[in-house]
Structures are given as C-alpha cells and as structure tokens.
Amino acid sequence: MATKTTVETVDEVLVWRRGQLIEAGFSAAAAARVAGDVRYDVHAVIELVERGCPPDLATRILAPLDENTA
C-alpha cells in the first residue's frame, strides 16, 4: 500500500476547504483565497456565515493579523 505524498495531502485539504466555503456561500474566488491561507480557521469562518454574517465580513472579522501590526 503506497502512502500519499505531502503535496497530494495538502492539495486534498485545500480542495476540501474550498468546497466547504463554497457550500457555505462564498464565491469561488473568495473560497480559493481563504482556503489557500492556512491562517484562517475555516470552521470559524463558516460558523459566522451560518449565523447570518455575510462571507466577506466573516473573512474580514477573522482575517489573520499582519505580522507588522502585531
């Protein structure tokens, strides 16, 4: 039984994250951007959207802090 490479696993996780975000109401472009940034807690973003927060606002609320501003 062959094991998957790390790159394949990362790709699968990105596809899953993007799919979950699209299902929650994100545009394909926004979902790809958020899914590709591992600093976002996708579960938390989706939870805000499920509570009625628009996807763009949920993304802004949970946006990672810029290292220069911390």
Backbone as a ProteinNet text record, in pm:
[ID]
protein_1_A
[PRIMARY]
MATKTTVETVDEVLVWRRGQLIEAGFSAAAAARVAGDVRYDVHAVIELVERGCPPDLATRILAPLDENTA
[TERTIARY]
84.2	0	88.8	71.2	151.2	89.1	175	125.2	125.8	39.1	31.3	145.4	188	290.7	227.1	308.7	259.9	189.5	241.1	180.8	39.4	19.7	-114	-209.3	-162.6	-245.8	-283.1	-187	-214	-315.8	-301.4	-396.4	-537.3	-549.4	-680.2	-742.1	-661.4	-711	-757.5	-682	-721.7	-852.4	-866.9	-991.1	-1107.8	-1086.8	-1192	-1229.3	-1128.8	-1154.7	-1232.9	-1188.9	-1256	-1400.6	-1420.9	-1556	-1648.5	-1597.2	-1677.4	-1716.6	-1623.7	-1650.4	-1752.6	-1740.3	-1837	-1975.5	-1981	-2108.5	-2171.9	-2088.6	-2137.2	-2181.1	-2153.7	-2199.9	-2092.1	-1967	-1857.4	-1851	-1807.8	-1781.6	-1661	-1645.4	-1532.4	-1399.4	-1390.2	-1264.3	-1234	-1334.3	-1313.8	-1281.7	-1350.6	-1326	-1182.9	-1135.3	-999	-897	-922.9	-830.1	-824.7	-938.9	-943	-890.2	-929.6	-884.7	-733.3	-674.6	-530.5	-448.4	-514.1	-443.1	-468	-370.4	-386.4	-402	-384	-402.3	-549.8	-638	-781.9	-830.8	-914.9	-985.9	-1115.5	-1116.2	-1230	-1357.5	-1346.4	-1464.9	-1524.4	-1440.8	-1488.6	-1550.9	-1490.6	-1544.7	-1683.2	-1694.1	-1822.2	-1926.2	-1885.7	-1979.8	-2039.2	-1955.6	-2007	-2108.3	-2077.9	-2168.5	-2299.8	-2291.9	-2413.2	-2499.8	-2438.6	-2512.7	-2566	-2543.9	-2600.7	-2502.4	-2376.7	-2275.7	-2243.2	-2240.3	-2202.4	-2058.7	-2033	-1899.5	-1784.4	-1800.8	-1690.2	-1663.3	-1768.6	-1749.8	-1689.5	-1734.1	-1678.3	-1528.6	-1490.7	-1349.2	-1271	-1329.4	-1261.7	-1250.4	-1356.5	-1354	-1244.1	-1230.8	-1134.6	-1004.5	-981	-858.1	-736.7	-633.9	-510.6	-449.6	-395.3	-328.5	-200.2	-173	-47.5	63.7	168.6	278.2	337.4	330.6	386.1	301.5	172.6	84.1	68.6	117.2	100.3	194.4
-117.9	0	124.4	206.3	328.1	439.2	517.7	631.8	755	847.1	969.3	1062	1139	1238.8	1355.5	1432.8	1550.4	1646.6	1662.4	1753.7	1707.5	1579.3	1527.4	1552.1	1531.3	1552.5	1699.6	1787.9	1931.8	1971.5	1920.3	1950.5	1905.2	1787.6	1736.6	1824.9	1871.2	1958.9	2091.2	2146.6	2272.3	2256.6	2146.5	2119.6	2107.4	2038	2022.9	2158.9	2236.5	2368.7	2456.5	2458.9	2540.1	2494.8	2365.3	2311	2347.5	2341.1	2376.7	2523.8	2608	2751.7	2783.9	2720.3	2740.9	2695.7	2582.2	2531.1	2628.6	2700.6	2795.9	2927.9	2947.9	3068.3	3160	3119.7	3201.1	3188.2	3294.9	3285.4	3193.2	3141.8	3052.2	3122.7	3249.1	3322.5	3346.1	3387.3	3411.8	3280.7	3174.5	3044.4	2998.3	3017.1	2976.6	3057.8	3187.3	3273.3	3233.5	3215.4	3180.4	3038.5	2946.1	2807.4	2796.2	2880.1	2875.1	2940.6	3009.8	3076.4	2997.6	2919.6	2829.3	2903.5	3034.5	3111.6	3129.3	3106.4	3113.7	2984.8	2997	2882.8	2870.5	2779.5	2765.1	2733.8	2652.5	2619	2743.6	2831.8	2954.4	3048.6	3058.9	3144.7	3093.8	2964.1	2905.5	2922.2	2908.3	2925.5	3066.6	3167.5	3304.3	3318.8	3260.8	3268.8	3197.6	3084.2	3010.1	3088.7	3177.9	3261.5	3389	3403.2	3515.9	3622.4	3606	3702.9	3683.8	3790.1	3776	3721.5	3639.4	3579.3	3679.9	3792.7	3888.9	3949.9	3972.3	4026.6	3921.4	3798.1	3690	3676.5	3688.8	3681.2	3797.9	3915.6	4033.6	4021	3973.7	3960.8	3864.5	3755.3	3651.8	3657.8	3769.5	3784	3777.3	3706.4	3699.9	3839.2	3866.9	3994.4	3998.5	4113.2	4133.6	4130.4	4058.2	4045.2	4181.3	4278.2	4410.4	4493	4455.9	4533.1	4470.7	4351.3	4281.6	4334.9
0	0	0	-98.6	-110.2	-26.3	31.3	107.7	18	48.1	-30.6	7.4	-89.4	-60.3	11.9	74.8	146.6	51.4	-68.5	-165.8	-200.1	-220.3	-250.6	-134.9	-14.1	104.4	118.1	99.3	106.9	0.6	-118.9	-226.2	-189.1	-129.6	-88.7	19.1	111.3	217.7	158.3	65.9	1.3	-74.9	-144.3	-219	-121.3	-10.6	90	149.2	189.1	248.7	151	26.1	-75.1	-94.2	-100.4	-117.1	-2.5	118.5	235.8	232.8	193.4	186.1	77.5	-37.1	-145.5	-100.7	-34.6	16.8	116.7	189.3	289.3	226.8	97.7	30.6	-22.2	-13.9	-66.1	-217.5	-282.9	-426.3	-445.5	-565.8	-593.3	-568.3	-608.3	-590.2	-442.5	-365.3	-222.7	-150.4	-188.1	-126.4	-152.9	-274.2	-307.8	-228.3	-212.8	-138.9	8.5	69.9	212.3	233.7	148	162	149.8	66.9	45.5	155.2	245.2	355.1	483.2	522.7	637.6	770.3	768.4	891.2	925.3	828.3	853.4	916	1017.3	1074.1	994.5	898.7	808	885.6	988.5	1068.1	1131.9	1183.8	1247.2	1144.6	1028.4	922.8	882	861.2	820.1	930.4	1054.5	1164.8	1166.1	1142.3	1135.1	1021.6	907.7	792.9	825.1	889.6	925.7	1024.9	1099.1	1194.4	1129.3	998.6	926.2	882.4	912.4	873.2	724.1	646	504.7	493.2	393.7	379.3	378.8	310	305.6	443	520.9	654.9	748.8	737.5	820	793.9	668.6	632.1	692.4	689.4	747.5	898.7	963.5	1108.5	1153.4	1081.5	1120.3	1042.8	975.4	897.2	988.7	944.8	1022.3	1035.8	1151.1	1171.6	1090.9	1034.8	963.6	1069.2	1043.4	1140.1	1176	1086.6	1113.5	1208.2	1224.4	1310.7	1448.6	1466.4	1594.1	1700.3
[MASK]
++++++++++++++++++++++++++++++++++++++++++++++++++++++++++++++++++++++

